[in-house]
Amino acid sequence: MAPGTAFAHFWHTDLTRDAFLGCLGKEELRSLRLACREFSTKAAPFLFSDIQVQFRSSTFTRPSRTAALERIGHHVKTLTFKIPHSSETFLPPLLDPITGEEQTFVYIPQVYPPSTPCSRFSIPRYGSWEITDLLVKQYPPLFHAATNIPSFICAFNSMSSLRHLKIVCEGQSPGHRYRRSVVDYALISLRVAVEHAPLTSLDTLSLLPIHPSALLYLRPSMGFGTSPASRKRWMQIRKLAIHMDSFPYGRGQPMDHLRLLHSYLQSYPNVERFSFRWKGVKGPCPLSLATEPCLVSPADDVPKQACPKRSTRPPKPLKFPALQYMEVENAIMDASQVSIFILDHRRRLREFYFEDVVLRSGTWDDALAPLTRISGSEKWKEKQEEVMDVPIVLSLVGMERSQIQKAIWEEQRRKDLALLHNLREGASNLERARSKTRELFWGSSDHMKRFLRSSVLSWR
């Protein structure tokens, strides 16, 4: 076969070609797309399956980028949306230019279908013409790009095959925890776009990392610009991973972030794999907030700076009927919280990990006691023991280094000889089994001679 024919046969076989393209890096795929149109067509799904977007003022509004996304968007399987906290995302107070007084800005997201034209002269973008004029003059272009919801919807409409959405919002200062920034407005537009775009394949969401107040803007229920159908898109999520910046908690401190986290996790009842990690100091377990002492405290312990009309009732326990894998890192828990969680999810839960978790009360034997009750014995503890083959040389005291090495070599040689002897015995047993099977099937040599003599095809 000619070399060209062999390569054509290889290239037009889907399994071999896809296996080859899957092993190439980004640089090799870019170079391959420049070779010819055939290579470009086959390499594009692998090159654009995983893309990263660093949000800028012209990310979703520049016509050339929009046209490029329409061409390659159907190949995107994983999207990483990055918008870190920086000086560009900080929003100063909105001031009246004449009196110098701070103006109140109530944000109402305006969602327009991409095909419906919207005239900026008929409807003010931010509620009123006065507030719109102040925002245009005092806030940076990045803010106006973050509130441009139709551009987000148009971009996500192009990525119809999206399966994994990653959101990265790192770098928030603890002093800005209660201030709204451009990042928060971008998260609102991102959530609305995901809910309106036809992302029927979306099943994985990763927030790596994210600031605590971001859950307020990503929450599909009772959030900015939500609708009765908002939760339908997020109920598709089967894999959820969250890395959240930690914050002080305890009696005498606001617990709004914990309640918000508990409410946000209720939006994913069909999740099968859940992973959570606190960045910084240890925090409470997000799956056991209903039994967290700081959230079940009486009304007298509510801090004075918190909202006086808020509800002080403890939250309802979280239950994930389809949960199979769970991982919690850098947390503080009680043994009772672990045992209650295992009992509530015992029917579907297969694996759970507690990495760098400290127990406030009780022991790990108390926490994992439900496993003994479920299995009926303590055999599950035996799987935790690590067994290693360590060569032991006795009476090494007073021996020189060469003698110690010689003793180790002799021990290893003895093991190798024993292994070789076992292999030879296995081979001989296998040969005897083969000969016995051959005799059972064909008969012995004498039997074969008698068979040939009596055969109708025998020669005389």
N, C-alpha and C positions, 0 to 999 in steps of 0.2 A: 504494500500500500504506500502511495506517495505521501511525503510529509504533509503537503497541503491538504490532502484528503483526510489524513488522520486528525489533523487539527480541526477541520470542519466537522468531522464526526464528533470530536470531543466538545466543540463549542455548541453544537446543536443538540447535545444531550443535556437536559435540564438539570439533572442531579449532579453531574460532574461539573458543569459550568457554575452552578450556584455554590457548590462546595468550594470551588477555586476562588470565586469572587468574595465569598464570605471570609476567606483567610487574608485578603488584602487589606492594607491600611488606607487611610483617607488620601494620603499623597499618591499612592499607586493607583487608586480609583480615579483620582482627578486626571492623572496622566493618561490612563487608559481611555477615558472619555474623549480625549483630544485626538485619538488615533483615527477613528472613523465613526460613522453614524451607527453602525451595528454595535460596536463596542459601547458607545455612549448610551444606547437604549438599554442594553442589558446591565450596565454598571450603575445606572442612575438609581434603581431601587435600593442598592446597598450603600451608595454614597449618601443619600438623603434620608435614610431610614431613621437616623438620629441626628437632630439639629439643635443648635443652641441659639437663643435670641437674647441679646443684651439690649434691653429696652432703651431707646433713645427717642427724641422728639420726632424723628422721621422714620421710625421703624415700620409702622403700618400705614403711613400716609404717602411715602414717596412712590410715584407711579411705577418706576422701574422695579422696585422691590416687590410691589404688589403683583406686577405681571410675572416676575420670576417665581413668586410663591404659587401663583395659579398654575404654572407649568410643572412644578415639582412637588406641590403640596400633597398630592395623592400618594406619594411614596413615603411620607413622614409617618413613622410609627411611634417615635419618642420625641417629645418637645421639652426642652429645658428653658424655662422663662426666667431670666435673671434681671433683677432690679434692686441692687444693693442700696442701703441707706448711705447717703453722703450729703455734702453741702448743697448739691444740686437738687436733692429731693426735699430739703427743709423748706417749710412754708412759714413765712413770718405772719404776724397778725395783719388782718385786713383793716386799713385805716382810711378814714375819710380825709381827702386831701385838703379840705377847708377847715374843719373843726379839729381834726386830729383824733377823733374818737374812734374806738374800735368798732367795726361793723360785724354784725352777726351774719354768717353765711350758712344757710341751710341747703345742703346739696340734695337735689332730686335728679337722679339719673334719667336722661332722655334717651330712650331706645327707639331707633328708627330702623325699619327694614332697609337693607342695603339697596334695594331697587326703588325705594320711595325717595324722591327728591325732597330736600328740606332747605328752605330759604332762610338764611340767617337774618333777613330783614323782616320776617313775619313773626317769628317766635324767638324770644330771648333764650340764649343757651343756658343761662344759670338762673332762671326764675324771673328776674326783672332786668330792665335795661341799666339801672344804676349799678347793681351788683355786677352785671356782666362787664360794664365799662371799667369798674375798679379791678376786677380779676384780670382783664386783658392788660391793664397798665402795670399792675403790681406783681403778678405772678409770672413765673418763667414759662417758656414754651413747652417745657416738659410736663407741666401740670395740664395744659390744654390738650396735649397728646394723650395723657393718661385718662382724661375724661371723654375722649372721642370714642364712644362705645361702638358706633357703626364701623369704624375702621377695625376694631377688634373682631367684630362679628364677621366682617368680610374676610379677614385673615383665617379665622378658624373654619369658615365655610370651605376654604381651599384644602384643609387637612382632614378630609373625610375618613381617612383610615387611621386616625390617631388612636393609640391604645394606652400610652403612658404619658402623663403630664407631670413634669417636675417644676416646682416653684421654689426659687432661691431668693430669699430676702434677708440678707445678713448685714451685720454692722450697725444695728440700732443702738444708740446710746441709752443707758438706763434713765437719764434725765428726760428723754423724749418719749417715754413709754405712754404717756397720756396725751401726746400731741399727734394730730393727724398730719401726714406727710403725703408727698406725691405717690409713694409706694402704696398707700392705702387706697387712693383713688384708682391706681392701676389695677389693684386686686379686685375692686368692684367691677371694673370694665371687663377684666378677664373672666370673672365668674359669670357675668351676664352673657358674654360671648359663648362660653362653654354650654350654657343652658339653651341658647338659641340655635347654635350650629348643629348640624346632623351628625353628631359624634356617637354613632351607635356601637362602635367598637371600643370605646373608652372603658377600661376596667382597672386601671392602676393610677394612683395619685400619691405623689411624694412631695412633702413640704420639708426641704432640706437646705438650710434651716429656715425658721420663720419666727417672727416676733409674736408675743402673746396676743396683742390686740388685732393681729391679722385675721384671726378666726372670726372676729365680728364682721368683717367685710367679705369673708369667704363663706359665711353661713348661709345656706340656701333657704332657710326659713326665718321669717321676720327680719330680713336684711334689706339692704339698699337695692331697690329695683327688683325685688323678688315677685314671683307670681305663684298661683296655686300649683303650676306645673314645674316649678323650679327643682323640687326634690327628685323628680323623675330621672333626671340626668345623673344625679349623684348616687342614686340607688344602684346604678350599674357598677359602682366601684367594688372590686373583689379584693384588691390589695391596697393597703393604706399604710404609709410610713410618715412619721412626724418627728422632726427634731426641733424642739422649741427652746428658746432662751428662758432660763429659769429666773425666778423673781422671789423676793421675800414673801413668806406666807406664815400664818399663825394667828393666834388670837390677838385682837387689837389692830389688825392690819386688814386692808380691803381684800376680799376674796372674789372680786368680780372676774378675774382672769380664770380662776378655777371653775366657776359656774359657767363661764363662756365656753371653756374647753369641754365640760360635761355636756352642754347643750349641742356643741358642734359634733361630737361623736355620735349623737343620736341620729344624725342624718345618714349614717352608713349601716343600716341594719343587715345588709347582705355581705358584709366584709368577711373574707375567709382567712386572710393573712394580715396581721396587725403588728406594727413595730413602732415603739415610742421611745424617745430618748430626751432627757433634760440636758441642756448645754449649760455648764457652769456648776453651781451648787445643786445638791440633790433636791428633788421635789417629790410630791406625792404621786402615787400610782394613778394614772388617768382613768383606769377601769374600775377603781374602787373609791371614787370621790363621794359616793352616796354614804359611805361609812367613815369618811375622813372626819376626825374630831373637830377641826377648825370650821367645817361646814355644817355641823350638827349642833353648834353651840347655841345657847339660848339667846333671846333678843337683847339681853342686857350686855352681852359681850360685843355687840355690833359697834364698830368704831364711829366716832362722832362725825368724821369727814365723809363717811359713806352716805349713800342716798337714804334718807329716813323712811321713805315709803316702800323700799324694796322688800321682797319676800324673804323671810328668814327660815322658811321651811327647808328641810334637807332635800336634796335632789333624789329623783327616783333611780334605783339601781340600773346600770347598763347591762343589757343582755344582747349577745350576738349569736343567734341560733345557728349560723353557718360557720362560726369561727373554728379553724383547724390549727392555726399556727399563731402564737403570740410571743412577743419579745418586749421586755421592759428593761431599760438601762438607766443607771444613775438615779435611783429612786429610794424613798424611805417608805416602808410598809409595816403593817402588823401581820403577825402570823395568821390571825383570824381572817384578814382580808384575802390572803392567798388561798386559804382553805375554802372560803366561801366562793371565790371565783372558780376554783377547780370543780367544786360541786355543781355550780350553776351551768358550767359548760362541759360537763363530763361526757355527754353523749356524742359530741362532734370533735372536741379538742384532742389533737394528736401530739403536738409538741408545744412546749412553752419554755422560755428562757428568762431567767432573772439575772442580768449581768450587772455587777457592781451595785447590788441592792442590799440595803441594810434594814434589819428588822428592829422596830422600836420595842416591840413586846413579843414574847414567845420565842420559840426556837424553830429551826427549819424542820425538825421532826414533827412539831405541832402543825406547821404550815402545810406539809406534804402528807399529813395523816390521811386525808381522803383517798390517796392513792392505795393505801393499804386496805381501806374499806371497800374500794371499787374492785381491786384485784383479788381480794380475799386472802392475801398473804403479803409477806415482805420481800418477795423475790425481786421486785423492781429495784430494791436497793443494791442488789448484786451487780446490776448493770452499771452502777456508778463507780465501781472499783476498777482501777487501772492495773493491768497485769503486764509485766515486762520480763523478758528473759535477760538476766544479768549474769555474766560469768563470774563465779566466785573462786578465788584462789586462796587456799588456807596457808597459814604460817608464812606470811610475807615479811615478817619482822626479821631483820638481819640479812635479808637477801639483797643482792645487787640488782641494778636496773636490768642488766642483760639476763639475769636469772629469772626476773619477773616476766620479761617479755617472752623468754623461752617457755615458761610455764603457761602463759596465755596462749601461745602458738600451739603447744601440745594439746591444750584443752579444745581449741578450735579444730585442730586436725582430728581429734577423736570424734568430734561431732560430725565433721565432714565424712569420715569413714562410716560412721553409723548411718548417716543419710544415704550414702552410696550403697551400703549393704541392703537397706530397706528398698531402694529403687530396684536393685538386682533381683531381690526376692519377689517384688511385685511384677517384674518383667517375666520371671520364670513361671510364676503362677498364671500370668496372662497367657503365656505360650501353652501351658498345659490345658488351660481352659479352652483355648482355640482348637487344639488337637482333639480334645474331647468332644467339642461341638461339631468338628468336622466328621468325627466317627459316627456321632449320633445322626448327622444329616446324610452323609454319603455311605456310611458303613466302613468296615475295616478294609485292608488291602485284599485279604482273601475273599471277602464278600464281593469286592469289585471284580476280581478275576472270575468268580462264578457267574456274576451278572453279565460279563462280556461274552463268556462262552455260550450262555443260554440265550443271548440276544438274537433277534431276527436279523440284525445287521452284522453279525459276526462273520469272519472270513475263515475259509477252510481250504 
